[in-house]
Amino acid sequence: MAIIWETSVLDKNEGIRFRGFTIPECQKMMPKAAGGHEPLPEGLFWLLCTGKMPTEAQVAAVSKVNEMLSSSCRSFVKFSFFIVFLHLTFIIACRFL
């Protein structure tokens, strides 16, 4: 069994598309930090993992997990983030079975 995961497409006229969204669309639609003009990286992570544009609550949840993991030692953080990433990938893959 294999998982094929296509997270982005490059079009010579429109540029990069992440899960069907162009960079300007992502900049317009994704949640931003208070007073900020650019989307938060956690929002792009959510989009790449789920294929859906994140809400502010979803971006906040990813930020909180990242914050909790970053307070531990570096090796544990890397391992934990990898486990979370695998878990999200598994959830996404199960939707297509």
Sequence and secondary structure as in RCSB ss.txt:
>XXXX:A:sequence
MAIIWETSVLDKNEGIRFRGFTIPECQKMMPKAAGGHEPLPEGLFWLLCTGKMPTEAQVAAVSKVNEMLSSSCRS
FVKFSFFIVFLHLTFIIACRFL
>XXXX:A:secstr
       EEEETTTEEEETTEEHHHHHHHS B TT SSB HHHHHHHHHHSS   HHHHHHHHHHHHHHHTS HH
HHHHHHHHHHHHHHHHHHHHT 
